[in-house]
Amino acid sequence: MCALIYEVVWYQLLQLAIGSTSVSLGILLATFMGGLCIGSIWFPRIRLQEHPLKIYAVLELGIAACALLVQLSLPSLNRLYIAGAEHGMPGMLWRGVLAALCMLPATILMGASLPSIVRWARGVSWWGYLYTGNIAGAVIGCLLAGFYLLRIYNMATATYFAAAINVVVAAVSFLLASSLSGSSDSEESPEGPVDRSHWPIYLAIGLSGATALGAEVVWTRLLSMLLLGTVYVFSIILAVFLIGLAIGSGAGSWLIKRVRPQLALGWCQILLLFGFAWTAYMIVDVLPFWKDNALTTLDPWHMYYLDLKRVILAILPPTLFWGASFPLACAAIAKPGEDSGRTAGAIYAANTLGGIVGALAVSLVLIPWIGSQQSERVLLIASAIGGVIVLVPVLRRSGLGLAGLAASVGVACLLAWSVDPVPGELIAYGRRMALNAGQSKVLYAAEGINSSVAITEWPNNTIYVNVNGHVEATTEIYDMKLQRMVGHLPALLHPNPKSVLGIGFGAGVSAGTFTRYPGIQKITICEIEPLIPPASTRFFGDADYRVALDPRTHIVFDDARHYLLTTTDKFDIIASDPLDVFIKGTAALYSKEYFDAVKSHLNPGGMFTLYVPLYETDEPTIKSELATFFEAFPYGTVWANTRNGQGYDMVFMGQLDPLKINIDAAQERINRDDHAAVRESLREIGVNSLLDLFSTYAGNASDLAPWTAGAALNADGDLRLSYLAGWGINSDLEDVLYRKMLLYRTLPVSIFTGSPEYVEKVLTHLTN
């Protein structure tokens, strides 16, 4: 339980510094699991005379101490990392150093804990039961962290809670050691002949770990598209995966005395083939069309309960066989008189090492190279190979058994062939696929290293860019207006903008707006997924003015927060158009610390704009967004984009000094001959004058302070917005929230200056 709480917290904390790209996540995963592997191999080689439970208690105390040290020292480590961070291979190595400093000491002790307590257990079957208990605790830790500790409190509280549990476990272990005798040998010999060559077992359990973690990567990616990738959905997927491992491990431990373990281990790998086929079929062909009220219920607990049902149905069956594999593998190589800790530790290490290889290979290589469908086929065949390696030595004298194995391999090939491709509509519409199926044409679909992207065209010739199952940008007039407002507002109001940083490429429309301004000399765009700019340029080229091909444009492929923290460049304008805030990881681009970093990268007089949706959100979420933004930008303002006169989404705009808009100067600038392209760009979105643009003003920090009073600030230490936003995605309150904000808006007499008649027109328009 504590290990999973730490894992969730550390991943969240470290991603703030090193980013949430697939490379960064791969480094974190490899470091965490690498520590487990090192601990499970290293510790059993140390023969200590103390009672196993006393040693276990010391390990638990060590884990708590390491966790507390990470919590207290991480801010300093982050500063050390940022000071030396680079791009390319040096940057990846530096990320690995930070992850190792934070996680390796504790995870090595975690890896040592299972071999330690196994030395106390009497009998091979009890090794499996202890492993079952360990995974069952992990399920609780995963759900406790995701749905309670981090939603209600923060990462520090979660860490202190887990450390306190470690201390309690250590105290109980010390007490039990005085009343329970220790055992260092396996006293239970598996039935049947024992194969003296153990390499097939180690290879099979390694392949089992590789296929398990590889499949988890594929299925998590697909299910997060299907269910919407909130922090809660990720917790549910991981919890169900662990539940299956726990149930399977318990069943495998019970079977040890009743079957030949090596034979059962082999057939587990063969039966996994059917589990693979089941999950692939459910995710692609069944769940997208499952009808219930998951899209309409306003009770988030009920919504995530429905998501839980989907995940259980989809991925529980194969996880049972992966769970059973560990105790069966232990029993297959255990012999009386051997060091039980060393035997269990070796199997655990092989399984963990396989998991590292599988997860990294699938996430960093296979999915971006051959896609989810082919990756699942590779994993299915790898599982079949593991079964064959284990079963051939056992069945070599049984013609019937070999015939059955050959038939099973044939079935594996058929199942691999039957795995369906991921539909482009699933990548495009995710949880709304059933509603939108057949209504649009998929022009492009691809799976990248960080995201999956689909471009669709609707019968009215509207083009949509969709990322990970959610619409991110369209050529609908109301969406085009918002995307261009993100660029036009700061570019028109800044007296002389020359350099721009765009956060997120999307359809390229926001960044493309800056190409209309002749004074802008450099446009830097930070985008996490390399697939997006060329796809958007191909299908949105007319709308985004082919900004990716503009000689002034430089595209950086990196996590936006990581780039902003590590670059030394400063900009006149920073325009942010990130993914929706409820998507896991996006809240880091809405935190107080991130906004402070934005301020530090603005030149004097610089301006920052941020896209914020009002749809798929609720009142606590928008209040938190506003309060956090205004905490960093006390002179910030809000500009509304309506849809058919109803509230829809907004642009937050901030600067270091009080905002002053000289309407006459802005009008003079836009009337210049070299701004003809600017005027045309505005007309294309229905903005025919500056009056139309300025009438979108919806308030400032002082106006909205009474409404946002007491709202939760989104800080790096809790990323509270991740948990708030995931609670209100079924809300239909966009116009309600907009009208509430307008109730607090006062006439901006101190903001707009210029000729009295022009100022009066703007104020009158706002009044009406």
Protein Blocks (a to p, Z undefined) as FASTA:
>chain_A
ZZmmmmmmmmmmmmmmnopafklmmmmmmmmmmmmmmmmmmmmmpccfbdfklmmmmmmm
mmmmmmmmmmmmmmmmmmmmmmmgcehjllmmmmmmmmmmmmmmmmmmmmmmmmmmmmmp
gcjklmmmmmmmmmmmmmmmmmmmmmmmmmmmcmklmmmmmmmmmmmmmmmmmmmmmmpc
cdfbdfbdcehjddfblklmmmmmmmmmmmmmmmmmmmmmmmmmmnopafklmmmmmmmm
mmmmmmmmmmmmmmmmmmcfklmmmmmmmmmmmmmmmmmmmmmmmmmmpccfklmocbfk
lmmmmmmmmmmmmmmmmmmmmmmmmmmmmmmmgcghiafklmmmmmmmmmmmmmmmmmmm
mmmmmmmmnojmlmmmmmmmmmmmmmmmmmmmmmmmmmklmmmmmmmmmmmmmmmmmpcc
ddfklmmnmmmmmmmgokaccfbdcddfkbccdddddfkopacddeehiafbdcbfklmm
mmmmmmmmmmmmpmbdfbdcdehjklommmmmmmmpmklmbdcdddfblklmmmmmmmmm
mmnoommlpmkbccddddfklmmmmpcbdcfbdcdddddfklghjlmmmcfklmmmmmmm
pcehiacdddddfbhiafklmmmmmmmmmmmmmmbccddddeehiafbdcddddfbdcdd
dfklmmmmmmpmklmmmmmmmmmnopabfklmmmmpgbdfklmmmmmgoiacddfklomm
mmmmmmmmmpcfklmmmmmmmmmpccffklpgcjfklmmmmmmmmmZZ
